[in-house]
Amino acid sequence: MRSLAHTSFELPGDGAQFPQVKADDAIGVVESVTAASDIYSPLTGEIVAVNADAADTPKDVNNAPYITWLFKIRLAAGASTDDLLSAADYTKLIG
């Protein structure tokens, strides 16, 4: 797994109200010295929490990616998690 040096995050929900999101919406940005990439919502629902600590210490995402979370989404009625990958399946996908 590759990591980004000198990363920073722009996370969703600055302010009191968190946005409603749809799966595949761009809802944040991860930036490094050489590139910026959108962060896409994996699910449809409402962002109910944002991990400000991850934005303050972005190296944690590289060092502990299965522990460090960026945001929490309350699943919308009728939305599905069927298309999400397990950690093992994701590892197979990226090699």
Backbone as CSV, one residue per row, in Angstrom:
resi,resn,N_x,N_y,N_z,CA_x,CA_y,CA_z,C_x,C_y,C_z
1,MET,0.834,-1.167,0.000,0.000,0.000,0.000,0.887,1.240,0.000
2,ARG,0.589,2.172,-0.880,1.342,3.413,-0.936,0.746,4.424,0.019
3,SER,1.594,5.284,0.538,1.103,6.351,1.405,1.490,7.686,0.799
4,LEU,0.756,8.696,1.137,1.028,10.039,0.658,1.806,10.795,1.720
5,ALA,2.921,11.372,1.330,3.697,12.183,2.269,3.081,13.576,2.332
6,HIS,3.148,14.177,3.487,2.669,15.551,3.685,1.232,15.722,3.197
7,THR,0.339,14.930,3.731,-1.062,14.982,3.321,-1.854,15.943,4.185
8,SER,-2.950,16.412,3.619,-3.924,17.187,4.379,-5.302,16.830,3.832
9,PHE,-6.314,17.072,4.648,-7.678,16.722,4.274,-8.583,17.931,4.380
10,GLU,-9.513,18.012,3.457,-10.643,18.917,3.543,-11.839,18.000,3.711
11,LEU,-12.443,18.000,4.888,-13.521,17.055,5.182,-14.872,17.739,5.104
12,PRO,-15.936,16.973,4.918,-17.278,17.536,4.784,-17.819,18.049,6.107
13,GLY,-18.848,18.891,5.989,-19.608,19.270,7.164,-18.991,20.336,8.029
14,ASP,-18.234,21.271,7.448,-17.742,22.379,8.253,-18.946,23.176,8.738
15,GLY,-19.058,23.372,10.018,-20.194,24.078,10.571,-21.114,23.141,11.318
16,ALA,-22.294,23.628,11.631,-23.201,22.898,12.517,-23.958,21.776,11.824
17,GLN,-24.226,21.894,10.530,-25.054,20.886,9.865,-24.211,20.051,8.906
18,PHE,-24.345,18.764,9.014,-23.640,17.869,8.103,-24.521,17.594,6.898
19,PRO,-23.904,17.434,5.729,-24.691,17.291,4.501,-25.270,15.901,4.291
20,GLN,-26.347,15.895,3.524,-26.872,14.642,2.975,-25.969,14.302,1.797
21,VAL,-25.624,13.044,1.644,-24.742,12.640,0.556,-25.329,11.445,-0.171
22,LYS,-24.916,11.282,-1.407,-25.281,10.112,-2.193,-24.004,9.338,-2.474
23,ALA,-24.137,8.038,-2.602,-22.981,7.207,-2.949,-22.318,7.787,-4.183
24,ASP,-20.999,7.875,-4.137,-20.150,8.374,-5.218,-20.106,9.896,-5.329
25,ASP,-20.772,10.636,-4.415,-20.606,12.093,-4.370,-19.198,12.426,-3.889
26,ALA,-18.583,13.440,-4.477,-17.318,13.961,-3.950,-17.667,14.774,-2.708
27,ILE,-17.119,14.380,-1.549,-17.502,15.048,-0.297,-16.316,15.599,0.479
28,GLY,-15.136,15.460,-0.061,-13.948,15.980,0.597,-12.776,15.893,-0.351
29,VAL,-11.609,16.325,0.136,-10.400,16.315,-0.686,-9.232,15.860,0.176
30,VAL,-8.377,15.021,-0.407,-7.099,14.688,0.210,-6.033,15.320,-0.690
31,GLU,-5.123,16.050,-0.068,-4.088,16.746,-0.824,-2.717,16.313,-0.339
32,SER,-1.798,16.204,-1.282,-0.397,15.969,-0.955,0.415,17.027,-1.683
33,VAL,1.710,16.945,-1.562,2.576,17.915,-2.229,2.383,17.867,-3.740
34,THR,2.136,16.681,-4.278,2.087,16.509,-5.729,0.698,16.351,-6.331
35,ALA,-0.324,16.134,-5.521,-1.644,15.847,-6.099,-2.761,16.185,-5.122
36,ALA,-3.945,16.365,-5.680,-5.165,16.493,-4.892,-6.188,15.537,-5.482
37,SER,-6.884,14.806,-4.624,-7.883,13.844,-5.076,-9.141,13.990,-4.252
38,ASP,-10.267,13.802,-4.910,-11.538,13.841,-4.199,-11.686,12.619,-3.308
39,ILE,-12.431,12.797,-2.229,-12.869,11.699,-1.368,-14.339,11.489,-1.707
40,TYR,-14.700,10.260,-2.062,-16.064,9.962,-2.484,-16.823,9.248,-1.381
41,SER,-18.090,9.587,-1.259,-18.938,8.919,-0.282,-19.173,7.480,-0.711
42,PRO,-18.950,6.525,0.185,-19.201,5.126,-0.166,-20.679,4.750,-0.077
43,LEU,-21.472,5.601,0.578,-22.870,5.278,0.867,-23.767,6.487,0.660
44,THR,-25.064,6.230,0.573,-26.059,7.293,0.554,-26.615,7.457,1.961
45,GLY,-26.627,8.696,2.438,-27.142,8.953,3.770,-26.766,10.330,4.262
46,GLU,-26.671,10.455,5.569,-26.355,11.732,6.209,-25.045,11.592,6.968
47,ILE,-24.139,12.544,6.764,-22.906,12.559,7.543,-23.274,13.029,8.944
48,VAL,-23.011,12.168,9.935,-23.394,12.467,11.311,-22.202,12.827,12.184
49,ALA,-20.979,12.583,11.687,-19.778,12.935,12.451,-18.599,13.055,11.492
50,VAL,-17.712,13.974,11.811,-16.468,14.160,11.066,-15.325,14.068,12.061
51,ASN,-14.286,13.323,11.725,-13.147,13.135,12.611,-12.127,14.256,12.392
52,ALA,-12.259,15.340,13.149,-11.345,16.475,13.026,-9.913,16.070,13.370
53,ASP,-9.749,15.075,14.235,-8.401,14.610,14.581,-7.682,14.057,13.357
54,ALA,-8.395,13.424,12.446,-7.769,12.897,11.233,-7.237,14.029,10.368
55,ALA,-7.962,15.128,10.318,-7.490,16.286,9.560,-6.273,16.911,10.233
56,ASP,-6.221,16.862,11.566,-5.095,17.439,12.312,-3.859,16.543,12.254
57,THR,-4.050,15.228,12.157,-2.922,14.277,12.103,-3.146,13.309,10.938
58,PRO,-3.022,13.798,9.698,-3.333,12.969,8.535,-2.449,11.741,8.377
59,LYS,-1.277,11.729,8.994,-0.408,10.542,8.895,-1.082,9.315,9.497
60,ASP,-2.043,9.519,10.404,-2.751,8.378,10.997,-3.509,7.566,9.946
61,VAL,-3.983,8.222,8.894,-4.698,7.503,7.836,-3.755,6.527,7.143
62,ASN,-2.497,6.925,6.954,-1.504,6.024,6.351,-1.047,4.963,7.330
63,ASN,-0.848,5.349,8.586,-0.294,4.425,9.581,-1.314,3.424,10.104
64,ALA,-2.570,3.805,10.175,-3.618,2.929,10.722,-4.915,3.107,9.920
65,PRO,-4.905,2.720,8.637,-6.059,3.003,7.776,-7.343,2.274,8.154
66,TYR,-7.236,1.155,8.872,-8.454,0.432,9.249,-8.976,0.854,10.616
67,ILE,-8.260,1.773,11.253,-8.679,2.295,12.557,-9.111,3.756,12.449
68,THR,-8.388,4.518,11.651,-8.647,5.953,11.520,-9.821,6.187,10.575
69,TRP,-10.833,6.849,11.063,-12.000,7.129,10.236,-12.034,8.622,9.911
70,LEU,-12.658,8.975,8.782,-12.769,10.366,8.370,-14.143,10.940,8.680
71,PHE,-15.180,10.166,8.407,-16.548,10.610,8.659,-17.430,9.395,8.861
72,LYS,-18.540,9.607,9.539,-19.521,8.538,9.757,-20.800,8.926,9.034
73,ILE,-21.413,7.932,8.387,-22.625,8.162,7.613,-23.760,7.317,8.172
74,ARG,-24.894,7.971,8.439,-26.118,7.240,8.791,-26.763,6.845,7.474
75,LEU,-26.904,5.562,7.261,-27.428,5.018,6.018,-28.858,5.501,5.789
76,ALA,-29.141,5.964,4.573,-30.488,6.403,4.218,-31.405,5.191,4.069
77,ALA,-32.687,5.413,4.309,-33.672,4.345,4.132,-33.593,3.829,2.701
78,GLY,-33.517,2.527,2.558,-33.460,1.909,1.241,-32.063,1.841,0.641
79,ALA,-31.080,2.499,1.269,-29.699,2.443,0.762,-29.090,1.099,1.149
80,SER,-28.061,0.703,0.421,-27.465,-0.611,0.623,-25.966,-0.514,0.855
81,THR,-25.433,-1.494,1.577,-23.992,-1.619,1.770,-23.435,-2.788,0.957
82,ASP,-24.245,-3.364,0.101,-23.852,-4.566,-0.636,-22.621,-4.373,-1.517
83,ASP,-22.384,-3.164,-2.012,-21.262,-2.928,-2.921,-19.950,-2.619,-2.206
84,LEU,-19.954,-2.541,-0.876,-18.725,-2.251,-0.144,-17.813,-3.472,-0.121
85,LEU,-16.496,-3.226,-0.095,-15.518,-4.316,-0.035,-15.076,-4.551,1.401
86,SER,-14.788,-5.792,1.718,-14.154,-6.105,2.998,-12.682,-5.687,2.894
87,ALA,-11.994,-5.626,4.019,-10.568,-5.299,4.014,-9.794,-6.310,3.168
88,ALA,-10.127,-7.582,3.281,-9.436,-8.621,2.507,-9.676,-8.446,1.012
89,ASP,-10.919,-8.163,0.620,-11.220,-7.967,-0.792,-10.525,-6.723,-1.340
90,TYR,-10.456,-5.666,-0.532,-9.765,-4.441,-0.969,-8.261,-4.705,-1.139
91,THR,-7.678,-5.449,-0.234,-6.256,-5.787,-0.333,-5.983,-6.570,-1.619
92,LYS,-6.871,-7.499,-1.958,-6.727,-8.247,-3.207,-6.816,-7.315,-4.400
93,LEU,-7.724,-6.362,-4.345,-7.943,-5.439,-5.447,-6.708,-4.573,-5.722
94,ILE,-6.085,-4.076,-4.676,-4.949,-3.160,-4.879,-3.605,-3.880,-4.958
95,GLY,-3.608,-5.158,-4.627,-2.384,-5.954,-4.764,-1.510,-5.938,-3.612
